[in-house]
Every structure is written in C-alpha cells, then in structure tokens.
Amino acid sequence: MEFILRKLIFAEIAIAEVTGNSPRPGIVTGTSKSLKTILDDLTGFSIGLGVSIAVIVIIYAAFLMMFAGGDAEKFGTGKKTIFYAVAGLAVLLFSAAIVEIIRRLVGI
C-alpha cells in the first residue's frame, strides 16, 4: 500500500512540475515546459529507444547468423532481420527530420 501511495504522490508532483499548477499548496513546482522543450524531450527519447531496440535486434540477428550451423534458412533469416533493423533505423531518422522540418515551418 505504501508503494502505491508513493507512486501517486510522485505522479502528482510530476504533473505539477509539467503544468506549473500546484494541486496542493505544499507542493513546490518548477517552471512549466514549453512546447519546444516537450517536443525535444519526446523526440530524443523516442530516437534513443528506437536506436537501442535496433541495436538489440541487430545483435540478435548476428547470433542467428553465427549459430546457423550451415542452415541457409536460418542464415537468411538473420540477414533479413539485419536488413529490416537498418531500414527501421533509416525510417526513425527520417521521421526525426520530418518533425524538425514541421517544427521550423510552424515556428516552434
């Protein structure tokens, strides 16, 4: 029960810091974040997460290829997996560029 109460209190503090509105008088809040800062944080987090997942998938595919044991089908599966992981990275970087272009067009 104590764990749940702590999570609720920290969630309330986090919401107060983002919005700049204190739901209770005793909570100290920071400054509210601008839309640009929120977009930067969100873009940075998603790129970091996507790159991390792609690296893990590439390592997994390399193990598939190394331990194929002469089986052409397993080796081909590893090659395809690496190709798709690299393609996913390209899409991820392209989407980050699109977000930046839209941000500049809108003026954020």
N, C-alpha and C positions, 0 to 999 in steps of 0.2 A: 504494500500500500504506500509506503514511504517513497518507493521508486516512482510510482505513478504521480504522486504529488510533486516530487521534484521536477519531473518532466513537464507537468502543467505549468509550474512556476517559471521554468526556464523558457517555455514556449511563450508565455505571457510577456516576459522581458524581451524576448527576441522580436515579437510583434510590436512592442512599444518602441524598440530601437529603430525598426524599419519605418514605421509610420510617424514617429516623433510625438505620438499621443500617449500619455501615460494613463493606463486604465485605472490605476490606483495612485493616490498621492505619494506613497512611499517609494515608488519605483523611479529610479533615475534613468532617464533615457538619453541617448545620443542624438546627433543630428539626423534628420531624415535623409535618405539617399536619393540622389537624382535618378532620373530615368536612364541617363547615360551610364552611371555607375552600376545600376542594376543590370543593364544590358551587357556591360563589360564583364561583370561577375558571372552572369549566366553563360555568356559565350565562352569565357575562359574555362569555366567548369565543364561545359559540355565537350569542348575540344580536348581537355585533359582526360576526361573519362573515355571519350572515343579513341584517342590515341592509346590509352592504356589497354582497352579491350582489344584493339587491333594488334598490339604487340603480343598479348597473350595468345590470340588466335594464330598469329604467325609462328610463335614458338610451338604451339600445339601441332600445327601443320608440319613444321620441321621434324618433330618427333614422329609423326605419321610417316613421313618420307624416310627417315633414318631406320625405322623399325619395320619397314615394309617387307623385308626379307625376300626380295626378289618378286614380290607380288605387284604386277604392273597396275592393278586396280587400286591398291592402297597408295601406291606412289602417285598415281594420277589424282586421287582424292586430295592428297597433300598439296600437289601443285595447284589444283583448282582452289583450294582453301586459301593458299597464299595469294593467288590472283584476286580473289574476292575481298580479302582483307586489305590489300593495297588499293583496290578500287573503292572500297569503303572509306579509306583514308583520303583519297582524292575527293570524294563527294563531301566529306567532312570539311576539308579545307576550302572547297568551293562554296559550301554553304556559309562558312565564316566570312568569305569575301563578299557574298551577297548581302549578309547582314551589315557589313561595313558600308557597302555601296548605298543601301537603303537608308542607313543612318545619316550618311552625308547628304543624300538627296532631301531627306526630311529636315535635316539641320539639328540633329540631336547630338 
